[in-house]
Amino acid sequence: MAPAQPLPYPNCWASPDDYVENLLKFATTSDTFRILCGGVHVLDFFTTEPGLFSAVVPEEWQPWLLQCDPMRLLDVLMREDISALPDPQPPQSLLNYIKDIRRFSLSRDFSSREEALPKLTWQRSVGMKPKKIHEVRNFASYVDELAGHIKSEYENDITHFVDFGSGQNYLGRALASAPYNKQIVAVEGRKHNIDGAKGLDIIARVAEKPKIMRNKKLWMQQLDSMRPEDQRDERALKRAANPIKVSEDYVADLRPLKEFEAIYTPEEGKGFIRYVEGRLESGDLTDVVGQLKDTSSSPVSPQPDLRLMAISIHSCGNLSHHGIRSLILNPDVQAIAIVGCCYNLMTEKLGPPTYKHPYMRPSLQALNGRVIRESNKHDPHGFPLSDRLCTYENDGIRLNITARMMACQAPFNWTEVESDGFFTRHFFRAVLQKMFLDRGVITKIYHNGDEAEKEEEDGCAASPFNVSTNPVILGSLSKSCYKSLHAYVRGAITKLTTSSDHHEQRDIIKERMSNITDEEIAEYERVYGPRKRELSAIWTLMAFSAIVVESLIVTDRWLFLRQHPNLVQDCWVETVFDYRQSPRNLVVVGIKKRRP
């Protein structure tokens, strides 16, 4: 079951320790990597001169990048044999950087077993898109195989499977059904998700629809009484003329079916689902375990000796950390299998570095955003998890929000149409930010304080590394707004000036932007339109480089498990999905030493 190597690193590395040591060194010493992964933001592409592209991309790379078609650039970065590229070839320093990113990226190859997997009946796949069906089929089979492996190799029989952030409980429903028939504990913080999941359980026949017995005549009489007399039909009037005598205490139950609880009946040899409503703020499952012990989820065959496995498909942000920590914090948790996602939602454990970092942008507060603690710094549940990354070179490794957001990209899956679409959206947004700056909606922020501001006043050029601008949260616009820069600017101004939130910022934008003319917008397009290729090149380089950011995050989670040899028997990382269908396809597995 366990793969030959605990991390899916390329074959150029002699051991996991060799890979980890060189990965951490690269992440903290490569200036190009640190610039592209957290040092710049596409929002400020045109807010400094001569612009982001000229300032951050090595000068010898620039001519080749500008002449290279965007899809061709993707192929060169990620797919082609760079030792046999046709002319014009990239400069050697760019080739060396491509080699580095490739050798530090964890492998995402996946051997499909789709044909051999149990199929989901239509009842169990209601509500699922093809991507979710692929994930549930593969991961349900993987979890079942892992549990069998733990039982045979470690003589530890898992009794319950705890799904962190179960949502609509697609995974739990599949595992509770044949052929798996597992005992599921679905932990979910949103009640409407639990209610929806129970409705799907009825369709999938893992729960029964409640049978409601009503006296039809009394029920109709009660309905009639709720209607105005002049709106009753002939039948209703007849019923009113001959009412059925009932006790004054009788009240017809007119609740809709959805308000009745689904019925779950435990049966020997069959799966069972128990829902626990609550938001997990840590990996401590004391409350969940307490509920299980108080009321067994399977009264037919009660199992006081709980042996849990924590599982999750794409638990967002810190929820993945909670699932991984649960193996260490709870004696009853015997194994974990966690697939993470949404790295941008992770918080940061470490505060600002003890030295002035030359490239990492601070996470800025949006001009019209909520007032929150910046990146929730010093959050003990945040990144990094492992002591190795927390203490590396005595100051630790940090990933700001820009780096973590880019790690959520899937550049191997980009198509030409999709790529052109989001390059255009980013270009429009970058030009709009320049307009905001020129018209006084936003101001420049000097990360080095008065020193940087004084340098600019003295004639020194502002750098993307010491100057940025206030973010403005815009969100998505209608499709028609992306047809041209003119439509985009008009749509953005309308949205920002008609919002019911953030009155102060709304008034500023209305005052400074409402009088912009079509001619002025056209002039911005004339000036910056030819530089769209610059933006697409940098965005592609950032997404390509961020593959290593994801590798760093996943490696940190594996290192956290490995630093507890007194508790953890085995741990590894491997792929469980086809990257083309589900790019966040790495599962972190941990198995606890058997209890005596």
N, C-alpha and C positions, 0 to 999 in steps of 0.2 A: 504493500500500500504506500509506504513512505517512498518518495522519489530517491534516486541515487545521491543527489546533492540537495541540501536543505534549502538552498536558494537557487532559482533558475538563472544563474549568471552565465555569461558566455564561457566557452571552453578555454579562453586564453588565461583564465585564473586558476592557480594551483589548488586553492582551498577557499572556503568561506571567509576565513580570516584575511587571506590575501586580498580577496575582492573588497571586503568591508574597509580595510585599512586604506587601500588606494582610492575607493569611492569617497571616503571622508576627506582625504587629502585633496582630491580633485575639486570637490564641492567647496572647499574653503580657500583654495589657492588659485584657481583658474579665474582670472579677471573677466574673460569673455563670458564664461558661464554665469558668474555672479551678476554681471550686467544684464544679461538676457533673462535671468531668472530672479527677478526682484529688484533690479537696479533701475529699470525704466518702466514707463506705463504709456500705452498707445494714446491715452487721453491727452498727453502733453507732446504729441508728435510734432506740432507746429508752433508751440508756445515759446520756444527758444530759437535763437538763430545760431547756426544755419539750419537747425532742425535736428531731430532725433537720429535720423539715419546717418548723417555726416558725423555726428558727435560720438556715437557709440559703436558703429560698425567699423572694424579695422579698415583703414584706407585702401589697402591692397585688395580687399574683398569687394569693394563697392562697384567697380566697373563690371565685374563678372555677374554680380547679383542683379544689377539693373538690366543687363541684356538677356537674363535668363527668364523664360516663361515660368509663371508660378507653379504650374503642374509639373513642369520639368524639374524645377527646384526641389519639389517634394520627392520626386523619384531619386534624384541625386543624393539627397540627405538620408533617405531611409531605405531605399530598395536596391539601387544599382551597385555593381562592383566598382568601387571608386579607383581601383588600380587599372581599369581599362576604359576610362571615359574618353569619348571623342573630343576633338578640339571644338571650341575653345575650352580648355580645362580650367577648373577652379585653381586659385593660387594654393601653394603647398600648405600654407598655414591653415586655410579653410579645410583642406583635406585632412589635416591632422586633427582639427577640431571635430570633424565628422566621425573620425575613427574613435576619438575619445568618448563622444556621446554614445556611439554604438556599443563600445565595450563596457560601458558602465550601466547600460540599460538592461534590466531583467528581461529575459525572454518571455514573449507572450504567445508562443506557439501552443496550439491546442490540438490534441488528437481526438477527433470527434467520434463518439460512440452512439450517435443519434439513433441509428437504425436498431440498435440493441436495447435501447431504453424503453421502459414501459410508457405507453402513450397515455396522454391525458384525455379522458372522455370529454365530450363537449360540456357536460354538466360541471366538470371540475375546472374547465378553462374559460368559463364565462367571465367576461371582463378583462381577459388577458390579451395583449397584443402579441404578435409573433416573437418579439424580443423577450417578453416576460415568459412566454411558453418555453422558449429555449432555455432560459435561466432556471425556471422551476424544474423542468424535466431533468436537466443535467445536475443541478445541485441536490435535488431530492435523492437521486441515485447515488451521488457522491457521499452524502451524509449517511445514507443507509450502509454503503460499503465501508465507510469509516467506522461506524458503530460496530459492524461485524468484525472489522480488523481489531478494534480495541478489545472486543470480547474474546477473540481467538488468540491474539498475541499477548495481551496484558491481563487476561482473565478478569475483565471488568465489564459488567453488563450495564449499559446505559438504560435507565428506566424512563427518563423524560427528556424532551428536547425543548429548550427555552429559546423562542424566537425573539430576538431583540428588535423592537420597532416593527411589529408584524404587519402593520398597515391593514390591507384587505385580507391578509393571511393566506395568500396564494400558496406559499411554500408549506405552511403548516397544514393546510387542507390536503395538499398532495401527499404529505407524509402520513397523515392520519387515515388516508384511504388505502385500499388495496393497490399494490401488493405489499406496501410498507407497514401499514397498521401501527403507527407509532403513537405514543402518548405525548401530546403537544401542549406546551404552555405558551400562549401567545401574549406577549407583553406589549401593550400599545398605549400611548398617551392621549390619543384623540378618540373620544367616545363615538363620534360619528363613523370613524373607521371600524370600530368594533361592531357597531350596529349594522353597517354594510356587510362586514365579514360574516355575521351570523345569517344574514339573508342569503348570501352565497353558499353558506354551509347547508342550508335547506335545499337549494337547487342541486348541490353536489351529493345530497343524501347522506351527509355525515351528521345531520341533525334533522329533527322532524318538525313539520309545520304544526303549530298548536291547533288543536281541535276546539272550536268554540261552539258550545251548545246553547242555542237561544230558542225561546218560545217565539216563533215567527209572528204570531198574531200580536203578542205583547210588544215585540220589537217594532213592528209596523205602527202600532198605536203610539209608541213613544216617538217614532220619527214624525208621525203626523202632528203631534203636539208641538213640534219644533218649527212647523211651518205656519205662516199667517193663514187665517181661515179663508181669505179670499183667493189663496193660491192652491187650495186643495182640490184634487180631482174628484170625480164621482165616487170612486172606490173609497177614497179617504173620508168623504162625507158620510158614506154608509157605515164605515167603521166607527166614526165619531158618534153616529146615532145609536149604535149598539155597542158601547164600550165593554170591554172585558173587565170584570171586577178583580182587582188585585190589592194586595196589601199596600198600605201607604208607604211602607219601608222599601218596597221594590223599586229598583232603578235599573233600567235596561242598560247593558254594557254595550255602548256604541263605539268603543275604541276601534280604530282601524287595525288591521291585522299586523302591520309593522310594529305596533306598540306592544304586542304580546311576545314574550321571550321564546326563542327557539328551544326545543326540547332535545337535550343530549342524554342518551341512554347508554351507559357503559355496557359493553358486551365482552365476554371472554374472547381473547384472540383478535379483537378489533381495535382500531385506533380510537382516540378520544381527544377532544379539544377543550381546553380550559382557558378562558380569557382573563387576563389581569390588567385592569385599567390603571395606568400610572406612568409618570414620566421618570425615566431612569436618569438620575443625576450623577451616578457613579457606577462602579462595577459591583457594588454591594447588593446581593440578592436576598438579604435576610427576610424582607417582607414577602417576597415571592415564595421563598422556601417555607416560611411560616404558614402561608395560606395553603400550600400543598400538604404540609404535615397535619394541619388542622382538619382539612377536608380533602381526603384523597381524591384525585381526579379519576380514579378507577376503583370504585368500591367493590367491584367483582373480584379483583385480585389486589388488595391493598399492599403497598410496598413502603413500609416505614423507612427502609434504608434507601434514601433517594440518591440516585447517581445521575447527575444532569450533564447534558451537553448544550452549551450555548451556541446558537447558530444565527446567521443573518445573511441575507442577500442585500448588499448595498445599503448598509447602515450608514447614515450620513454623519460626517464630521466626527465629533467626540463620541458618538454612540458606538463606533467601532472600537474606540479605546476602552469604553466601559465593558464591551463584550470580551475583549482580550484580558482586561484586568480581572474579570470575574473568575477566571481560572485560578488566580493567585489569592483573591480575597475570600472565596467561599469554599469551605471544605466539601460541600456536596457537589460542586462543579468538577467533573472529571475530565472534560475535554471541551475544546472550542473549535469552531470552523466559521470564520468571519470574513466576509467579502466587503471591503469598505468602498466608499465613494464620497463625492462632495467634499474634497479636501479643503475647499475654501471656507467651509463651515467649522473646521477645527479651530480651536483657540490656541493661544501661545503660552507655553509654560514659562519660558525665560523672558526676562525683561530686556531693556535695551542693552547692547553690548557694553562692556566696560571700557572699550576703546571706540573712537569715532570710525564707524564703518565707511569706507570710501564709496561704496556703491549701493548699499541696500536702502531703498526708499522707506521712510516711515509710513505706516498705515494711516492715511489722513481721514479726518472727519468730513463727511459730505456737507456741503453748504446747506442743503435742504434735507439732511438725514437726521435720524433720531440721535438724541444725546446719549451716548453710551460710552463705556470705558473703551479706550482705544485697543482693539483686538483682544480685549479681556486678558491683558498681560498678567503674567504670574499665575495663570489658572493651572492648578496642579493636575487637571485632567487633560491638558492640552499637549501639543507637540513641543518637544519630543517626549516619547515614553521612556526610552531606555537611558540608563545611566551613561552608556557609552557616548551617546549624542549630547546628553545634558552637560557632560563635563569635558567634551573633546577640546583639547588644547587649552584647558582651564577656563574656557568661556562658553563652550557649547555651540551647537549649530542651530541657526534660526532660519525659518522660511516665512517671509511676509505674505500678506494676502495676495499680492500680485503673482508671486511664484506658485502659491497653492491653487489659485484659480487657473493658471496655465496648465497645471498638472491634471486638470479635469478635461483637457482637450483630447481629441482622438485623431491626430493628423494622418495616421495610416488609413483612416476611413474617409478622408476628405475627397469629394468629387469636384469636378471643375465648376459645375453650376453652384454647388454649396459654397465652395471657396470664394467664388466671385461675389456671392451674396454677402457673406460676412466680411470680406475685405471692403466691400462698398459701404456696409453699415459702419464699420470702424473708421473708414475715411470720412464719411459724413460727420460722425461724432467728433473726430479730431478737429475738423474745420470749424464746427460749431463751438468747440472749446476756445479756439483762437478768436472767434467773434466775441465770445463772452469776455475774454481778456481785453481785447481792443476797445470794447464799449463799456468797460468798468463794472461788469456784472460780478466778476471774480478778480482776485488779485494774485500776485505771485507769492509763494511761500518759500522762505529761505531756510533750508534745513540746517545750515551752519550758523544761523543767527545773524547778528549784526555784521559779522565779518564778511559773509557772502554778499549781503546787501551793499556794503561799502565798496567791495571789489567791483560790483556792477556799476555803481555810481562813478567810480574812477575810470571807467572805460573798459574794464575786463569783461569778457563775454560770459554771460550766464551759462552754466552747464546743467544738463538734465540731472546731474548727480548732486547738485546743491540747490536747485531751484525747481519747483513744480507749481501747480495751480490748484485752487480749491476744486474738489470734485463736485459735480452737480448731478444728483440722481435723476435720470430721465426715464429709464425703463423702455419698454417697447412701444412702438407706434404702429399705426395701421399700415398694411402693405403698400397702400398708395403713396405713403410718405417716402418710400425708398426708391421711387422712380427717378428722382432727380434731387440735387442738392437744394434747389429752390423749394420743392415740396417738403423735404425733410426739415429745413429750417422753419418754414411756416407751421408745420405740424408740431414741431418741438415747442415753439413759442406759444402756440395755442394751448398745448397740454400744460406747460409750466405756469401759464398765467390764468388758467381756469381751475387749477387745483384748489380744493377746499383746505388743503394742509399748508403749513409753513407760510403764513400770510406775509411775513416780512420779506422772505426771499421772492415770493410771487410778485410783490409790488416792485421790487428792484428790477426783476427781469422785465416786467411790463413797462417800467419807466425807460429802461435802457435799450430794449430790443424791439418794442412795438413799432418804432418809426423806421426800422431798417428797410431800405428800398430794394426792389428787384434788381436794380442796376448794381447795387453794392454786393448783393449775393452773387451775381454773375461775375463780378470782379474777383471775389474770393475763389470762385470755381476756376477762373482763368489762371490765377496765380498758383493755386495748389493742385489743380487737376492733374497736371503732368507728373506730379510727385506721388501719385497713388501707388506706383510700382515700388517706391521706397517703403511704404507702409506694409504692403503685402509681403515683401522680403523680410522685414523685421518680425512681423507677426509669425511668419512661417519658422524663422529661426528660433523665436521664443517658444513656440509649441514643440518644435523638435527638441530643444534643450530641456524642456520641462518633462520629457520622458524620464530623465534622470532624477528629477524632483520626485516623481511618483515612486521610482525605485528606492530613493532615499527614505521616503515615508514608510514604505512596506518593509524595508530592511530594518528600520528603527523598531517596528512592531515585532519582528522576529527576534531582534536582539533583546528586547524587553523580556520575552519568554525565556530566552537562553540564559539570562542573568539570574534565573531562579532554579539552579540545578537540584536544589534540595526538594523542590516540588514538581518540577516539570521533567517528565521522562523523555519526551521527544517533541520536537517542533519543526515545522517546515513551511515553505511557501510553494504553491504550484498553481497552474492555470486550471480553471474549471469551466470556462466559457470560450466560445469562438470570439476573438477580438472584433471581427467584422460585425457581429450581432450585439456584443456587449463588451465594450473596451475596458471597463473596470473588471478584469477577469482573474485577479490574483486572490487566492484564499489564504488566510493565515490560520494554520492548524497548530493546536497545542494539546498534548496528552499528559495528564497528571500521573505521577507515580501512584501505583495501586495502594489503597489504604489497607493496613494490616487487618 
